[in-house]
Amino acid sequence: ILNKNDVTVPEGLYTKNSCSNLFICMTRLKGKSLSNLGIKNAKRAVKWAAKLHALTWGVRADEFVASMGLQSQGTYWYLDTRPNEFENIPRKGWEGRLYSAARAIDERLKADPFQSIIHGDFKAANMVSDGVDNFGMCDFQYCGKGCCLKDICYMIACYCSSSNIDSEGDRVHHPFEEAIFDLYYAELKANAAKQGFLEVPSYDALLDAA
């Protein structure tokens, strides 16, 4: 269903369980896995994500989880999976602020209106591109339902260096981020309309979730 809707992913050909190993044979995507993310491929990634998110928007996300056995909570980046890391966060400075806000942020994202099926590990190493027309994603281990901004913000976080964080822990404005959010929102609205969802939350709501 994804490839038929121009969301390029490998197609499964054969699977086999052998003792403790699982063998999976699938088609090969056109192009090469990316070692880093430039603006051109970031834009291709955003367009790919917008198509996936629009296709699986809202109530459809629950249907995909039930019918395809996806994660009820996509990504490995939500608080339920990180109890040790959570308890090891320092209690002082900006990290202390993060510790105090972590549970509220987690609940806020779980209840966010921007819910869809998300890739879950949306970084350059899982992107395949030929640099021209073909762009696809692999490694869907953490694919499932979640706030779709988790895909976009994780990609941005992987692209932008830690030098964009000031001494108080606040992100310094980066022009790459604004361009990505603008493009993503435009693509999401256009693809949602094609899927029959005539309205999505506002651009301000998107930035609030981010």
Contacts in CASP RR format, 6 or more apart in sequence:
PFRMAT RR
TARGET T0000
AUTHOR 0000-0000-0000
METHOD contacts of the structure
MODEL  1
ILNKNDVTVPEGLYTKNSCSNLFICMTRLKGKSLSNLGIKNAKRAVKWAA
KLHALTWGVRADEFVASMGLQSQGTYWYLDTRPNEFENIPRKGWEGRLYS
AARAIDERLKADPFQSIIHGDFKAANMVSDGVDNFGMCDFQYCGKGCCLK
DICYMIACYCSSSNIDSEGDRVHHPFEEAIFDLYYAELKANAAKQGFLEV
PSYDALLDAA
1 55 0 8 1.000
2 8 0 8 1.000
2 9 0 8 1.000
2 52 0 8 1.000
2 55 0 8 1.000
3 9 0 8 1.000
3 11 0 8 1.000
5 51 0 8 1.000
5 55 0 8 1.000
6 51 0 8 1.000
7 48 0 8 1.000
7 51 0 8 1.000
7 52 0 8 1.000
7 55 0 8 1.000
8 29 0 8 1.000
8 48 0 8 1.000
8 134 0 8 1.000
8 135 0 8 1.000
8 136 0 8 1.000
8 137 0 8 1.000
9 29 0 8 1.000
9 136 0 8 1.000
9 137 0 8 1.000
9 138 0 8 1.000
9 140 0 8 1.000
10 26 0 8 1.000
10 27 0 8 1.000
10 28 0 8 1.000
10 29 0 8 1.000
10 138 0 8 1.000
11 26 0 8 1.000
11 27 0 8 1.000
12 24 0 8 1.000
12 25 0 8 1.000
12 26 0 8 1.000
12 27 0 8 1.000
13 25 0 8 1.000
13 26 0 8 1.000
13 27 0 8 1.000
14 23 0 8 1.000
14 24 0 8 1.000
14 25 0 8 1.000
15 22 0 8 1.000
15 23 0 8 1.000
15 24 0 8 1.000
15 25 0 8 1.000
16 22 0 8 1.000
16 23 0 8 1.000
17 23 0 8 1.000
29 128 0 8 1.000
29 134 0 8 1.000
29 136 0 8 1.000
29 138 0 8 1.000
30 128 0 8 1.000
30 130 0 8 1.000
30 134 0 8 1.000
31 128 0 8 1.000
31 129 0 8 1.000
31 130 0 8 1.000
31 131 0 8 1.000
31 134 0 8 1.000
32 128 0 8 1.000
32 129 0 8 1.000
32 130 0 8 1.000
33 125 0 8 1.000
33 126 0 8 1.000
33 127 0 8 1.000
33 128 0 8 1.000
33 138 0 8 1.000
34 41 0 8 1.000
34 124 0 8 1.000
34 125 0 8 1.000
34 127 0 8 1.000
34 128 0 8 1.000
34 129 0 8 1.000
35 124 0 8 1.000
35 125 0 8 1.000
36 124 0 8 1.000
37 45 0 8 1.000
37 123 0 8 1.000
37 124 0 8 1.000
37 127 0 8 1.000
37 155 0 8 1.000
37 158 0 8 1.000
37 159 0 8 1.000
38 159 0 8 1.000
39 176 0 8 1.000
39 179 0 8 1.000
40 131 0 8 1.000
41 124 0 8 1.000
41 127 0 8 1.000
41 129 0 8 1.000
41 131 0 8 1.000
41 135 0 8 1.000
42 155 0 8 1.000
42 159 0 8 1.000
42 176 0 8 1.000
42 180 0 8 1.000
43 180 0 8 1.000
43 183 0 8 1.000
44 127 0 8 1.000
44 129 0 8 1.000
44 131 0 8 1.000
44 135 0 8 1.000
45 122 0 8 1.000
45 127 0 8 1.000
45 135 0 8 1.000
45 137 0 8 1.000
45 155 0 8 1.000
46 152 0 8 1.000
46 155 0 8 1.000
46 180 0 8 1.000
46 183 0 8 1.000
46 184 0 8 1.000
46 187 0 8 1.000
47 135 0 8 1.000
47 183 0 8 1.000
47 187 0 8 1.000
48 135 0 8 1.000
48 136 0 8 1.000
48 137 0 8 1.000
49 119 0 8 1.000
49 122 0 8 1.000
49 148 0 8 1.000
49 151 0 8 1.000
49 152 0 8 1.000
49 155 0 8 1.000
49 184 0 8 1.000
50 184 0 8 1.000
50 187 0 8 1.000
50 188 0 8 1.000
50 190 0 8 1.000
50 191 0 8 1.000
51 187 0 8 1.000
51 191 0 8 1.000
52 116 0 8 1.000
52 117 0 8 1.000
52 118 0 8 1.000
52 119 0 8 1.000
53 114 0 8 1.000
53 116 0 8 1.000
53 117 0 8 1.000
53 118 0 8 1.000
53 148 0 8 1.000
53 151 0 8 1.000
53 188 0 8 1.000
53 191 0 8 1.000
54 116 0 8 1.000
54 188 0 8 1.000
54 191 0 8 1.000
54 192 0 8 1.000
54 194 0 8 1.000
54 195 0 8 1.000
54 197 0 8 1.000
55 117 0 8 1.000
55 191 0 8 1.000
55 195 0 8 1.000
56 64 0 8 1.000
56 116 0 8 1.000
56 117 0 8 1.000
57 115 0 8 1.000
57 116 0 8 1.000
57 192 0 8 1.000
57 195 0 8 1.000
57 197 0 8 1.000
57 200 0 8 1.000
58 115 0 8 1.000
58 116 0 8 1.000
60 116 0 8 1.000
60 117 0 8 1.000
61 115 0 8 1.000
61 116 0 8 1.000
61 117 0 8 1.000
61 144 0 8 1.000
61 145 0 8 1.000
61 146 0 8 1.000
62 145 0 8 1.000
64 70 0 8 1.000
64 117 0 8 1.000
64 144 0 8 1.000
64 145 0 8 1.000
65 71 0 8 1.000
65 72 0 8 1.000
65 117 0 8 1.000
65 144 0 8 1.000
65 145 0 8 1.000
70 117 0 8 1.000
70 143 0 8 1.000
70 144 0 8 1.000
70 145 0 8 1.000
71 142 0 8 1.000
71 143 0 8 1.000
71 144 0 8 1.000
71 145 0 8 1.000
72 144 0 8 1.000
72 145 0 8 1.000
73 80 0 8 1.000
73 110 0 8 1.000
73 144 0 8 1.000
73 145 0 8 1.000
73 146 0 8 1.000
74 118 0 8 1.000
74 120 0 8 1.000
74 142 0 8 1.000
74 143 0 8 1.000
74 144 0 8 1.000
74 145 0 8 1.000
74 146 0 8 1.000
74 150 0 8 1.000
75 118 0 8 1.000
75 120 0 8 1.000
75 121 0 8 1.000
75 142 0 8 1.000
75 144 0 8 1.000
75 146 0 8 1.000
75 150 0 8 1.000
75 154 0 8 1.000
76 120 0 8 1.000
76 121 0 8 1.000
76 142 0 8 1.000
77 120 0 8 1.000
77 150 0 8 1.000
77 154 0 8 1.000
78 106 0 8 1.000
78 109 0 8 1.000
78 110 0 8 1.000
79 86 0 8 1.000
79 102 0 8 1.000
79 103 0 8 1.000
79 106 0 8 1.000
80 106 0 8 1.000
86 99 0 8 1.000
86 102 0 8 1.000
89 95 0 8 1.000
89 96 0 8 1.000
89 98 0 8 1.000
89 99 0 8 1.000
89 102 0 8 1.000
90 96 0 8 1.000
90 99 0 8 1.000
91 99 0 8 1.000
93 168 0 8 1.000
94 167 0 8 1.000
94 168 0 8 1.000
94 169 0 8 1.000
94 170 0 8 1.000
97 169 0 8 1.000
109 146 0 8 1.000
109 147 0 8 1.000
109 149 0 8 1.000
109 150 0 8 1.000
109 209 0 8 1.000
110 146 0 8 1.000
110 147 0 8 1.000
112 146 0 8 1.000
112 147 0 8 1.000
112 149 0 8 1.000
112 209 0 8 1.000
113 201 0 8 1.000
113 205 0 8 1.000
114 147 0 8 1.000
114 148 0 8 1.000
114 149 0 8 1.000
114 200 0 8 1.000
114 201 0 8 1.000
114 205 0 8 1.000
114 206 0 8 1.000
114 209 0 8 1.000
115 145 0 8 1.000
115 146 0 8 1.000
115 147 0 8 1.000
115 148 0 8 1.000
116 145 0 8 1.000
116 146 0 8 1.000
116 148 0 8 1.000
117 143 0 8 1.000
117 144 0 8 1.000
117 145 0 8 1.000
117 146 0 8 1.000
118 143 0 8 1.000
118 144 0 8 1.000
118 145 0 8 1.000
118 146 0 8 1.000
118 147 0 8 1.000
118 148 0 8 1.000
118 150 0 8 1.000
118 151 0 8 1.000
119 126 0 8 1.000
119 137 0 8 1.000
119 140 0 8 1.000
119 142 0 8 1.000
119 143 0 8 1.000
119 151 0 8 1.000
120 140 0 8 1.000
120 142 0 8 1.000
120 143 0 8 1.000
120 144 0 8 1.000
120 150 0 8 1.000
120 151 0 8 1.000
120 154 0 8 1.000
121 139 0 8 1.000
121 141 0 8 1.000
121 142 0 8 1.000
121 154 0 8 1.000
122 137 0 8 1.000
122 150 0 8 1.000
122 151 0 8 1.000
122 152 0 8 1.000
122 154 0 8 1.000
122 155 0 8 1.000
123 154 0 8 1.000
123 155 0 8 1.000
123 158 0 8 1.000
124 158 0 8 1.000
124 159 0 8 1.000
125 139 0 8 1.000
126 137 0 8 1.000
126 138 0 8 1.000
126 139 0 8 1.000
127 135 0 8 1.000
127 136 0 8 1.000
127 137 0 8 1.000
128 134 0 8 1.000
128 135 0 8 1.000
128 136 0 8 1.000
128 137 0 8 1.000
128 138 0 8 1.000
129 135 0 8 1.000
129 136 0 8 1.000
147 209 0 8 1.000
148 188 0 8 1.000
149 206 0 8 1.000
149 209 0 8 1.000
149 210 0 8 1.000
152 180 0 8 1.000
152 181 0 8 1.000
152 184 0 8 1.000
152 210 0 8 1.000
153 210 0 8 1.000
155 180 0 8 1.000
156 174 0 8 1.000
156 176 0 8 1.000
156 177 0 8 1.000
156 180 0 8 1.000
159 176 0 8 1.000
160 174 0 8 1.000
160 176 0 8 1.000
160 177 0 8 1.000
164 171 0 8 1.000
164 172 0 8 1.000
164 174 0 8 1.000
165 171 0 8 1.000
165 172 0 8 1.000
166 172 0 8 1.000
181 203 0 8 1.000
181 206 0 8 1.000
181 207 0 8 1.000
181 210 0 8 1.000
184 206 0 8 1.000
185 203 0 8 1.000
185 206 0 8 1.000
188 200 0 8 1.000
189 200 0 8 1.000
192 198 0 8 1.000
192 199 0 8 1.000
192 200 0 8 1.000
END
